[in-house]
Amino acid sequence: MIVAVTRESFPGENRVALVPALVPALVTAGLEVRVESSAGAAAGFPDEKYTDAGAKVVADRRELFAADVILQVRAAGANPRAGRADLDRFRRGQTVIGMSDPLGEPEAVRQIADCGVTLFAMEMVPRITRAQSMDVLSSMATVAGYRAVLLAAGTLPKMFPMLMTAAGTITPAKVFIMGVGVAGLQAIATARRLGAVVSANDIRPAVAEQVESLGAKFVQLELDTAAAEDKGGYAKEMGEEFLQKQRELIARVVAESDVVITTAAIPGKKAPTLVTAEMVAGMAPGAVIVDLAAERGGNCELTRPDETIVSDGVSILGPTNLPSEVPYHASQMFAKNITTFLLHLVDDGTVKLDLEDEIVRDTLMTLGGKVVNPRVCELLGIEPPADGSDEGASTEAEENTKSQGEQT
C-alpha cells in the first residue's frame, strides 16, 4: 500500500503531515511512503532527509495522488480555495486523512464524498484515553497557546517579569487567559515562565485546580456552569443570557489586565463574544489582546482575522494559524498524531475499517460516495445512512486498497 504526503497548498501553511523520523514506522508496517518534493522544506525537513529515512520523493503532484492513502495537514474544507484543485485528482476508494473542518465546511465534505474518497477528519478524534496520541486539536492548541504569549510579549510596551534594579522596581505584567482548554493551559504556563502575574477563567469550574497548579489565579464567576461541558470534554455553546452575565462579571478583570488572551471556540460554531468594544475602551493604552478564536469570528468584538488593529490604544491581534509559525515542532506533533491514527487503521498492510471502533466511527466523514457522519449530515440537511447501509462500501474500499497494494 502506498502512502503519500502532499505539499500543503493553503496560503501561509508551513507544516507538513509527516516528518522524516516517522517514515520508518510506516515502512516497518509494510507501507511504501512517497513525499511530494519540498513538502517539508518550510518546516525544516529537506527532501534528502525523507530519502534517507526510506521515503521516495516525487515531483509530480498528480503522480502522488495515485497513492492509496493521502496524508495532509489541510484537506479540502480546511483548505477551501486551493484544495479544490485536488478534487479532480482523487479517485474512488482512495483514503484521505487530515484536518478538513467538517463542521465548519460541510459542503466540502460532500464534494469529497462525490469523488468516492474515504475521508477521515482528524479534528473529530474523540477525547478518550486511547486516542490521546492521535488528538491533533490538543497538539496544535499547545503550540498556539505558547505562540500567543510570545506575540503578546512582543507587542506589549512592557516587560513581563518583575525586575528590581538600581533604576527602580519594574512591576510584572498582568495576563488574563479566557478559556482554559489545552491552548489556555499552555498560555498560562508560558506567561508564568516569562514572569507575568497570571489569572484565568473558564465556564467549566472543574479546571480551577489545573489553573492553580500552574501558579495562576482562577477567576471564579458566580454563574450556573453545570451544562458548560459536553461528554467529549469540549466546552459547549452557551446562551446569550449566560454570555451577557459572564461579560459583566469579567469586565473589571479585563480592565486591570495588560494582556488578554482569548481561546474560546466551539467546533463548527461562531466563537462567542467575550470581550466587547466597551471592555476594550476600558483597558489601559498599550494593552494587548490576542484572540485565538479569530478564525471563527473572534472572542473580541473588534477582532479582524489575520490583522492587528489598534482601538483606544489597545492592540488586538487576530492570528488564525499560529501552529504554522512554529512549523518544525508543530509538524513533529501533527505527524505523530496522524501516523498513530493511520497505523490504528492498518492491518496486514491495508486499511481496515472497524465501524464498531469509536475512533474510526467518529472520524469517518465519507465512505462509498456518501457522507456518513451524522453531525455533518445534519448540517447538510440529509439523512445519515441507516445502520449497516455502508457495509458494502466499506468492503469495497478495503478491496480497492488491497488490490492497489498488490499491484505495487
C-alpha positions in Angstrom: 0.0 0.0 0.0 1.3 3.4 -1.0 1.0 6.4 1.5 1.6 9.8 0.0 2.3 13.1 1.8 1.5 16.3 -0.2 3.0 19.7 -0.1 0.4 22.0 1.6 -1.3 24.5 -0.8 -3.1 26.6 1.8 -1.5 30.1 1.8 1.0 30.5 4.6 0.8 26.9 5.7 4.3 25.8 6.6 3.5 22.5 8.3 3.9 19.0 6.8 1.8 16.0 7.6 4.8 13.6 8.1 8.3 14.2 9.3 11.3 12.0 8.3 11.7 10.5 11.7 8.3 8.7 11.4 8.8 7.3 7.9 10.5 4.1 9.3 7.4 3.3 11.4 5.3 3.3 8.3 7.8 1.3 6.3 8.1 -1.3 9.1 4.3 -1.7 8.9 4.7 -2.7 5.2 3.8 0.6 3.6 5.5 2.5 0.8 5.9 6.2 1.6 6.0 8.9 -1.1 6.5 12.6 -0.3 6.0 15.5 -2.7 9.1 17.4 -3.4 9.7 20.3 -1.0 6.7 19.2 1.2 8.7 19.6 4.4 11.1 22.4 3.3 9.2 25.2 5.0 9.1 23.3 8.3 12.9 22.5 8.2 12.7 19.0 6.7 14.5 18.9 3.3 13.8 16.2 0.7 17.1 14.3 1.4 16.0 13.7 5.0 12.9 11.9 3.7 15.0 9.9 1.2 17.5 8.9 3.9 14.6 7.7 6.1 13.3 5.4 3.4 10.7 7.5 1.5 10.5 8.2 -2.2 10.4 11.9 -3.2 8.0 12.6 -6.1 8.0 15.9 -8.0 4.7 15.3 -9.9 1.7 16.1 -7.7 -0.7 14.1 -10.0 1.5 11.1 -9.7 1.5 11.5 -6.0 -2.3 11.3 -5.9 -2.2 7.8 -7.4 -1.4 6.6 -3.9 -3.8 4.5 -1.8 -3.7 6.9 1.2 -3.1 10.6 1.2 -1.9 12.4 4.3 -2.5 16.1 4.6 -2.4 18.8 7.2 -5.3 20.6 5.5 -7.6 18.5 3.3 -10.3 20.2 1.3 -12.6 22.1 3.8 -9.7 23.3 5.9 -8.2 24.4 2.5 -11.4 25.6 0.8 -9.9 27.5 -2.2 -6.6 25.9 -3.2 -8.0 22.5 -2.0 -10.5 22.4 -4.9 -7.7 21.9 -7.4 -7.1 18.5 -5.9 -10.6 17.3 -6.2 -10.2 16.0 -9.7 -7.0 14.2 -8.7 -8.8 12.0 -6.2 -10.1 8.6 -7.2 -12.7 6.2 -5.9 -11.6 4.0 -3.0 -8.8 6.3 -2.0 -8.3 7.3 1.6 -7.6 10.8 2.7 -6.6 11.7 6.3 -6.1 15.3 7.5 -7.9 18.2 9.0 -10.9 19.2 7.0 -13.1 21.4 9.2 -16.2 19.2 8.6 -18.4 21.1 11.0 -17.4 24.5 9.6 -17.3 23.5 5.9 -19.7 20.5 5.5 -20.2 21.2 1.8 -16.6 20.4 1.2 -17.2 17.0 2.8 -20.0 16.4 0.4 -17.7 17.3 -2.5 -15.1 14.8 -1.3 -17.8 12.1 -0.9 -18.8 12.7 -4.6 -15.2 11.8 -5.5 -15.7 8.4 -3.9 -13.0 9.1 -1.4 -12.9 7.8 2.2 -12.2 10.8 4.3 -11.1 10.9 7.9 -11.2 14.3 9.7 -8.5 14.5 12.4 -10.4 17.2 14.2 -13.0 14.7 15.1 -10.8 12.3 17.1 -12.7 11.6 20.3 -11.2 12.7 23.6 -10.8 9.3 25.1 -7.7 7.9 26.7 -6.7 5.5 23.9 -7.0 8.3 21.3 -4.8 10.9 23.1 -1.8 10.2 20.9 -4.0 11.0 17.8 -5.5 14.2 19.1 -4.3 16.9 16.7 -6.5 19.6 18.2 -4.7 19.3 21.5 -1.3 19.2 19.9 -1.9 22.3 17.7 -3.6 24.1 20.6 -0.5 23.5 22.7 1.6 25.3 20.0 -1.0 28.1 19.6 -1.1 28.8 23.4 2.7 29.1 23.6 3.0 31.2 20.5 0.1 33.6 21.6 2.0 34.6 24.7 5.2 35.3 22.7 3.2 37.5 20.3 1.7 39.4 23.2 5.1 39.8 24.9 6.5 41.2 21.6 3.6 43.7 21.2 3.2 44.9 24.8 5.3 48.0 25.6 6.2 46.5 28.9 8.3 43.6 30.1 6.6 40.5 31.6 8.7 39.8 34.7 9.1 41.9 37.9 12.6 43.3 38.0 14.4 45.1 40.9 17.0 47.3 39.5 19.1 50.3 40.5 16.7 52.4 38.3 13.7 51.2 40.3 11.4 48.3 40.5 9.6 47.1 37.4 6.2 45.6 38.2 5.2 42.4 36.5 2.7 42.4 33.6 -0.8 41.1 34.4 -2.0 38.4 31.9 -5.6 37.2 31.8 -6.4 34.0 30.0 -10.0 33.4 28.9 -10.7 29.8 28.3 -8.7 27.1 29.9 -8.5 24.3 27.4 -5.2 23.0 26.1 -4.3 26.4 24.5 -5.2 28.2 27.6 -3.2 26.0 29.9 -0.1 26.3 27.7 -0.6 30.1 27.6 -0.7 30.1 31.4 2.4 28.1 31.7 4.3 30.2 29.1 3.2 33.5 30.6 4.3 32.3 34.1 7.7 31.3 32.7 8.1 34.8 31.4 7.4 36.1 34.9 3.9 37.6 34.5 1.2 37.5 37.1 -1.5 35.3 35.5 -5.2 34.8 36.1 -7.6 32.7 34.1 -11.3 32.0 33.7 -13.3 29.2 32.2 -17.0 28.4 32.2 -16.0 24.9 33.5 -15.2 25.3 37.2 -13.6 21.9 37.2 -10.4 23.4 35.6 -9.7 25.7 38.6 -7.3 23.1 40.1 -5.4 22.9 36.8 -5.1 26.7 36.7 -3.8 26.9 40.2 -1.4 24.0 39.7 0.4 26.2 37.1 0.7 29.1 39.6 -2.1 31.2 38.2 -5.3 32.5 39.9 -8.6 31.1 38.8 -11.2 33.9 38.5 -14.4 32.4 39.8 -17.7 33.6 38.3 -21.0 33.2 40.2 -22.8 31.6 37.3 -24.6 28.3 36.7 -22.0 26.3 34.7 -23.4 22.8 35.1 -24.1 22.4 31.4 -20.9 24.0 30.1 -19.1 20.8 29.1 -20.1 18.1 26.6 -19.4 14.4 27.0 -16.3 14.7 24.8 -14.6 17.2 27.2 -15.2 20.2 24.9 -16.8 23.5 26.0 -20.4 23.7 24.9 -22.1 26.7 23.2 -23.9 28.7 25.9 -26.9 31.0 25.5 -26.7 34.8 25.1 -28.1 35.5 28.6 -25.3 33.4 30.1 -22.7 35.2 28.0 -24.0 38.6 28.9 -23.7 37.9 32.6 -20.2 36.5 32.0 -19.2 39.7 30.2 -20.5 41.9 33.0 -18.6 39.9 35.7 -15.4 39.8 33.6 -15.2 43.5 32.6 -13.3 44.5 35.7 -10.6 41.8 35.3 -10.1 42.8 31.7 -9.7 46.5 32.6 -6.9 45.6 35.0 -5.0 43.4 32.6 -2.0 44.3 30.4 -2.6 41.2 28.2 -5.8 39.3 27.5 -5.6 36.0 25.6 -8.9 34.5 24.5 -9.3 30.9 23.4 -13.0 30.1 23.5 -14.1 28.3 20.3 -16.9 25.9 19.7 -16.4 23.4 16.8 -18.4 24.4 13.8 -19.9 27.5 15.5 -19.2 31.2 15.6 -17.0 32.0 18.5 -18.8 33.6 21.5 -18.1 37.3 22.1 -16.4 37.6 25.4 -14.7 41.0 25.1 -16.8 43.8 23.9 -15.7 47.1 22.4 -16.7 48.7 25.7 -14.3 46.5 27.6 -11.5 47.3 25.2 -12.1 51.0 25.8 -11.7 50.4 29.5 -8.2 48.9 29.1 -5.1 50.9 29.6 -3.4 52.3 26.4 -0.7 49.8 25.3 -2.6 46.8 26.4 -2.8 43.7 24.1 -5.5 41.2 23.2 -4.5 38.1 21.3 -7.7 36.4 20.0 -7.1 32.7 19.3 -10.7 32.4 18.1 -10.2 34.8 15.3 -10.8 32.2 12.6 -14.3 31.6 14.0 -15.2 35.2 14.2 -13.3 36.1 17.3 -13.9 36.3 21.1 -13.3 40.1 20.9 -15.9 42.2 19.2 -13.3 44.1 17.3 -11.1 41.2 16.1 -10.3 41.0 12.4 -8.8 37.7 11.2 -5.1 37.9 10.4 -4.9 41.6 11.2 -3.7 43.7 14.1 -5.8 46.7 14.8 -5.5 49.4 17.5 -8.6 50.6 19.2 -8.4 53.2 22.1 -4.7 52.5 22.3 -5.2 48.7 22.7 -3.6 46.3 20.1 -5.9 43.5 19.1 -4.3 40.6 17.3 -6.3 38.1 15.3 -4.0 35.2 14.2 -5.7 32.3 12.5 -2.8 29.8 12.1 -0.3 30.1 14.9 1.0 26.5 14.7 2.3 27.3 11.2 4.5 29.9 12.8 6.3 27.2 14.7 6.3 24.6 11.8 9.1 22.4 12.9 7.7 21.2 16.2 4.1 21.7 15.1 4.8 19.2 12.2 6.5 16.8 14.6 3.4 16.7 16.8 0.9 16.6 14.0 2.9 13.8 12.3 3.0 11.7 15.4 -0.8 12.1 15.7 -1.6 11.2 12.1 0.9 8.4 12.0 -0.5 6.8 15.1 -4.0 7.2 13.6 -3.0 5.6 10.3 -1.3 2.7 12.0 -4.5 2.2 14.0 -6.4 1.7 10.7 -3.8 -0.5 9.0 -4.0 -4.3 9.4 -1.8 -6.6 7.3 -0.7 -3.7 5.0 -4.2 -2.4 4.2 -6.7 0.0 5.7 -9.4 -1.9 7.6 -12.5 0.0 8.8 -13.9 -1.3 12.1 -17.0 0.8 12.4 -17.5 -0.5 16.0 -14.4 1.4 17.0 -15.3 4.8 18.4 -12.1 6.3 17.0 -12.9 5.1 13.4 -16.6 5.9 13.6 -16.2 9.4 14.9 -13.5 10.5 12.4 -15.0 8.8 9.3 -16.7 11.5 7.3 -17.3 9.9 3.9 -17.5 6.3 2.6 -18.6 4.7 -0.6 -19.6 8.0 -2.2 -21.7 9.1 0.8 -21.4 11.5 3.7 -21.7 9.1 6.7 -21.0 11.3 9.8 -24.3 12.1 11.5 -23.3 15.6 12.6 -22.2 16.6 9.1 -25.3 15.0 7.6 -27.4 17.2 9.9 -25.6 20.3 8.8 -26.1 19.3 5.1 -29.8 18.6 5.8 -29.5 15.0 4.6 -30.3 11.7 6.3 -27.3 9.7 7.5 -27.0 6.2 6.1 -29.0 3.7 8.1 -27.1 1.2 10.3 -25.3 -1.3 8.1 -26.0 0.6 4.9 -22.4 1.4 4.3 -21.2 -2.2 5.0 -20.8 -2.9 1.2 -19.0 0.4 0.7 -16.6 -0.4 3.5 -15.8 -3.8 1.9 -15.3 -2.1 -1.5 -12.9 0.4 -0.1 -10.9 -2.3 1.6 -10.8 -4.4 -1.5 -9.7 -1.5 -3.7 -6.9 -0.6 -1.3 -5.8 -4.3 -1.1 -5.7 -4.8 -4.9 -3.9 -1.5 -5.4 -1.3 -2.5 -2.9 -0.8 -5.9 -4.5 -0.3 -4.2 -7.9 2.5 -2.1 -6.4 
